[in-house]
Amino acid sequence: MHLPLPHSRRHRARQIPFAPEWREILRADMFHWALLDEQERSTMEDLIRLLLVDKRWEAARGFELTEEIKLLISAEAALLILSLEYDYYRPVSSIIVHPTTAVIRGPKSSGIRGVVTDAPMPVLGEAIQNGPVLIAWDAARREARHPERGHNVVYHEFAHKLDMAGGGIDGTPPLPDRTLRRRWVEVCTREYEAVRQGRSGHLLDPYAGINPGEFFAVATEVFFDRPMDMEHSKPDLYGVLRGFYRQDPAARERRARSEGLLTGPSGHVRRTPRHLHPEPPHHGPST
């Protein structure tokens, strides 16, 4: 794993002890923490410390940022780059945390290519190119505990940042070779068009049909939160995401089930009924 940070910040991050109570928070609040093996958790701890030190953390509207908030959001962001390079997150200037849904006002992208709107827009998150990431804390915390619906605002917005690392917001992050890139374009274009035409099924949220960038972000949420479902119903899409992220979340879930860590037919722990979680507002457009 390449960590090209200035020496002082890298050194500071390494000097921060990963407190036992941090692990307790992650065991209680992050579903995926229990699925990781010892080496993966060790790498995650390094990445979490880097995010805590390297990024500027800001609270919106007088909200108080606690250790738990920064720790959990860092952990969710770190999971995406567990097998990638930390440098993907270099353009993240800051992480701005709102207590709940934020309302964006003024001219902005509607999420549809070429269409601008000035209507107030409620959002759970937003990723700005070469700028900050905005996250609604109540959604981040709820979704970290309950992956069964396939929604995660932190995965969504940080997936946009991975996409932006390729130079634009086109749904194609930097890929290691031409073969994977050709396969990526072929599979993702086919699945994106299926969403747009209403024939994709129910696994991917229809918001994935807004544009290719939103397709990648929504697909990332499902890849990590409902991997066995994606592997079964969309094996080609699962395959290209596995190739990019260099992770196999479905294999993690199968291992966890075999070890008795998970219950339920889909491999998820059902802590509360789904109907207790109302449909969230859409993620904000990436700019």
C-alpha positions in Angstrom: 0.0 0.0 0.0 1.5 3.3 -1.1 1.0 6.2 1.4 2.6 9.3 -0.2 2.0 11.8 2.6 4.4 14.4 3.9 6.6 12.7 6.4 5.4 14.8 9.4 1.7 13.8 8.9 2.6 10.2 8.2 4.7 10.1 11.3 2.0 11.7 13.4 -0.5 9.2 12.2 1.7 6.3 13.1 2.3 7.7 16.5 -1.5 7.7 17.4 -2.3 4.5 19.3 -5.4 2.8 18.1 -7.2 2.8 21.4 -9.1 -0.4 22.5 -12.3 1.7 22.8 -12.0 2.6 19.1 -12.2 -1.1 18.3 -15.2 -1.4 20.5 -16.9 1.5 18.7 -16.3 -0.1 15.3 -17.4 -3.6 16.5 -20.7 -2.0 17.7 -21.3 0.5 15.0 -19.8 -0.8 11.8 -21.3 -4.1 10.5 -18.4 -4.8 8.2 -15.7 -4.6 10.9 -16.6 -8.1 12.1 -16.2 -9.6 8.6 -12.6 -8.4 8.2 -9.7 -10.7 8.9 -6.8 -9.7 11.3 -4.6 -8.4 8.5 -7.4 -6.4 7.0 -8.3 -4.8 10.3 -4.7 -3.9 10.8 -4.6 -2.1 7.4 -7.9 -0.4 8.2 -6.5 0.9 11.4 -3.5 2.5 9.6 -5.9 4.1 7.0 -8.2 5.3 9.7 -5.4 7.1 11.5 -4.2 8.6 8.3 -7.7 10.0 7.5 -8.0 11.4 11.1 -4.7 13.2 10.8 -4.5 14.1 7.1 -8.0 15.5 6.5 -9.5 18.7 7.9 -12.7 17.8 9.8 -15.4 20.4 10.0 -18.8 20.5 11.7 -21.7 22.2 10.1 -24.4 24.4 11.8 -22.8 24.3 15.2 -22.7 20.5 15.2 -20.2 19.0 17.7 -17.8 16.6 16.1 -17.0 13.7 18.5 -14.3 11.0 18.3 -17.0 8.5 17.4 -18.2 10.5 14.4 -14.7 11.0 12.9 -13.7 7.4 13.6 -16.8 5.8 12.0 -16.7 8.0 8.9 -13.0 7.4 8.5 -13.5 3.6 8.8 -16.2 3.6 6.1 -14.1 5.7 3.8 -11.1 3.4 4.5 -12.9 0.3 3.5 -13.1 1.4 -0.1 -9.3 1.8 -0.4 -8.4 -1.2 1.8 -6.5 -2.7 -1.2 -5.9 0.5 -3.1 -3.6 3.4 -2.6 -4.3 6.1 0.0 -3.3 8.7 -2.7 -6.8 8.3 -4.2 -8.0 10.5 -1.3 -5.4 13.2 -1.7 -7.9 15.6 -3.4 -10.3 15.3 -0.4 -9.5 18.7 1.2 -11.9 18.3 4.1 -14.7 16.3 5.5 -17.8 18.3 6.5 -20.2 16.6 8.8 -23.9 17.7 9.1 -26.0 16.3 11.9 -28.7 15.3 9.3 -29.9 16.0 5.8 -28.5 19.2 4.4 -30.2 21.5 2.0 -28.1 22.9 -0.9 -29.3 26.3 -2.2 -28.3 28.3 -5.2 -27.4 27.3 -8.8 -26.1 23.7 -9.0 -26.1 20.6 -11.1 -29.4 18.8 -11.1 -27.6 15.5 -11.4 -28.6 15.4 -15.1 -25.8 16.2 -17.6 -26.1 19.8 -18.7 -29.1 20.7 -16.5 -28.7 23.3 -13.8 -31.2 24.1 -11.1 -31.5 26.7 -8.4 -34.2 24.8 -6.4 -33.4 23.9 -2.8 -32.1 20.3 -2.8 -32.1 18.0 0.3 -29.0 15.8 0.3 -27.3 13.2 2.5 -23.9 13.9 1.0 -22.0 15.7 -1.7 -18.5 15.3 -3.2 -16.9 18.3 -4.8 -14.0 17.9 -7.3 -10.8 19.0 -5.7 -12.8 20.0 -2.6 -14.5 18.6 0.4 -16.9 15.7 1.0 -20.1 16.5 2.8 -21.7 13.7 5.0 -24.9 13.6 7.0 -24.0 11.9 10.3 -27.4 10.3 11.1 -27.4 8.6 7.7 -23.7 7.5 8.0 -24.3 6.0 11.4 -27.5 4.2 10.5 -26.2 2.8 7.2 -22.9 1.6 8.8 -25.0 -0.6 11.2 -27.6 -1.8 8.6 -26.1 -2.7 5.2 -29.1 -4.8 4.2 -30.7 -2.1 2.1 -27.6 -1.4 0.1 -27.4 2.4 0.9 -24.3 4.0 2.3 -23.7 7.7 2.0 -20.0 7.5 2.9 -19.3 4.8 0.3 -21.3 6.8 -2.3 -19.5 10.1 -1.8 -16.0 8.6 -1.5 -16.7 6.5 -4.6 -17.2 9.8 -6.4 -13.8 10.8 -5.2 -12.3 7.6 -6.6 -14.1 8.4 -9.9 -12.7 11.9 -9.9 -9.2 10.5 -9.5 -9.5 9.5 -13.2 -9.8 13.1 -14.2 -13.5 13.5 -14.4 -16.9 12.2 -13.2 -17.7 9.6 -15.8 -18.1 6.4 -13.8 -14.7 5.1 -14.7 -12.1 5.3 -12.0 -8.4 4.8 -12.7 -8.0 1.2 -13.8 -4.7 -0.8 -13.8 -4.7 -2.1 -17.4 -6.5 -1.8 -20.7 -8.1 -5.2 -20.5 -9.9 -4.3 -17.3 -10.8 -0.9 -18.7 -12.4 -2.4 -21.8 -14.3 -5.0 -19.7 -15.3 -2.2 -17.3 -16.8 0.0 -20.1 -18.6 -3.0 -21.7 -20.2 -4.2 -18.5 -21.0 -0.9 -16.8 -22.4 0.6 -20.0 -24.7 -2.4 -20.4 -25.9 -2.3 -16.7 -26.3 1.5 -16.8 -28.5 1.4 -19.8 -30.5 -1.4 -18.2 -31.2 0.9 -15.2 -32.2 3.8 -17.5 -34.6 1.6 -19.4 -36.2 0.1 -16.3 -35.1 -3.5 -16.8 -32.3 -3.8 -14.3 -34.4 -5.3 -11.5 -34.5 -4.0 -7.9 -30.9 -4.4 -6.7 -29.6 -1.0 -7.9 -31.5 2.1 -6.9 -33.0 3.9 -9.9 -30.8 6.9 -9.0 -28.0 4.9 -10.7 -29.6 5.9 -14.0 -29.0 9.6 -13.5 -25.5 9.5 -15.1 -22.5 7.1 -15.3 -20.9 8.8 -12.2 -24.0 8.1 -10.1 -24.1 4.6 -11.5 -20.6 3.8 -10.2 -21.4 5.3 -6.8 -24.6 3.4 -6.4 -23.0 0.2 -7.6 -20.2 0.6 -5.1 -22.8 0.9 -2.3 -24.4 -2.4 -3.3 -21.0 -4.1 -4.0 -20.0 -3.6 -0.4 -23.3 -3.8 1.4 -25.1 -6.6 -0.6 -22.2 -8.4 -2.3 -23.8 -11.9 -2.4 -26.9 -10.5 -4.0 -24.9 -8.6 -6.6 -22.6 -11.6 -7.2 -25.7 -13.8 -7.8 -27.9 -11.4 -9.9 -25.2 -9.3 -11.6 -22.0 -11.4 -11.7 -20.4 -9.4 -14.5 -20.8 -6.1 -12.6 -19.6 -7.8 -9.4 -16.6 -9.0 -11.3 -15.4 -5.7 -12.6 -15.9 -4.0 -9.2 -14.0 -6.8 -7.6 -11.2 -6.2 -10.1 -11.1 -2.5 -9.4 -11.4 -2.6 -5.6 -9.2 -5.8 -5.3 -11.6 -7.0 -2.7 -14.2 -9.9 -2.6 -16.9 -8.9 -0.1 -19.1 -11.9 -1.1 -16.3 -14.2 -0.1 -15.9 -12.4 3.2 -19.6 -12.9 3.9 -19.5 -16.6 3.0 -16.5 -17.0 5.4 -18.4 -15.2 8.1 -21.4 -17.4 7.6 -19.3 -20.5 7.8 -17.8 -19.2 11.1 -21.3 -18.5 12.5 -20.8 -14.7 12.5 -23.8 -14.0 10.3 -27.4 -15.1 10.3 -30.3 -14.7 7.9 -30.8 -16.1 4.3 -29.0 -13.2 2.6 -26.0 -13.3 4.9 -26.8 -10.2 6.9 -27.6 -9.7 10.6 -31.1 -8.2 10.7 -30.8 -6.0 13.8 -34.1 -4.1 13.2 -36.9 -4.5 10.6 -36.3 -2.7 7.3 -39.5 -0.7 7.7 -38.1 1.2 10.6 -35.7 2.9 8.3 -37.6 5.4 6.0 -36.4 6.0 2.5 -33.6 8.6 2.7 -33.3 11.7 0.4 -31.1 11.3 -2.6 -27.4 11.9 -2.5 -26.4 15.2 -3.8 -25.0 15.7 -7.3 -21.2 15.5 -7.6 -19.6 18.7 -8.7 
